[in-house]
Amino acid sequence: MAAVIGFLGAGNMGAAIIKGLSAVPDVSAVAYDVDAAKVAALVGDKLAKAAATPEDLAAASDYLVLCVKPQYLAAAMAELAPHLGPETVIVSIVAGVTMARLRELAAGKCPVVRVMPNTPALVGAGQFALCLEDAALEAGQKDFVGKLFAALGRTYVLEEKFFDAFTGLAGSGPAYVLHFMEALIESGVLMGFARDKSTDIVLGLFEGTAKLAVQTGLHPSVLREMVTSPAGTTIEALMHLDRKAVRAAIIDAAVASRDRSKALGA
């Protein structure tokens, strides 16, 4: 019998996960969102069915994925909680909401899973931290959650104490990479390239470099040394970055993101 995955919220991340379900056998999706047009689009693409109310969503779901903004979660769970039971698994991608808080919001009625995604999930290349520490979770439920998110990228089963660090590294990480990409694009414009040409060059640079690192399996330090010739152009650029403490700034940025995640969850 197919498992029914319910989605409270059908925004970018919720819709991405629903689309990823097409690669998972024996599952079906049902969704509810206050913006009915978002659900209608998924229904039109034959990716999900629509739930008329949050209560109907809870009643229909074997796994209920919470994809709402943190400030709306308590009110949403107040509506859902009376309709939850031990046969339903709550899966939350809501940033900063701890396992303890999720159990509290579910009135202790059902097992809970905490997930931290990142935005490349929108193209099937996400990274997901999964916290499966709830003692009420059965082995089969843990396996199923892992299979669900593996369809959208890479999964990492982590203790909850590592979630803030994962947020600082991978959750916020796409923004760091994009920030660096933007700077390189601007450097190309400064050096005379048209903006569209500079953008295309930089996108190809990142795509090719990531592919090189993944397919060779060589450590980034080894690959960096391969392009850094003595007294050449690359070492000149890298020395400038080191004089500006760019490496330290990147490390500090990830730590600052981690610390902000801790503050949000306090």
ZIKAVEN-V363592 format. One record per helix or strand of 3 or more residues. SS is the DSSP state (@ for helix, = for strand). FROM is the first residue (numbers start at 1). TO is the last residue. Records with the same first field share a line. If there is no record, write none. Layout:
SS = FROM-TO ; FROM-TO
This chain:
= = 3-8 ; 27-32 ; 63-66 ; 89-92 ; 112-116 ; 126-131 ; 153-157
@ = 12-23 ; 36-44 ; 54-60 ; 70-81 ; 99-105 ; 119-123 ; 139-150 ; 160-171 ; 173-190 ; 195-216 ; 220-226 ; 233-243 ; 246-265
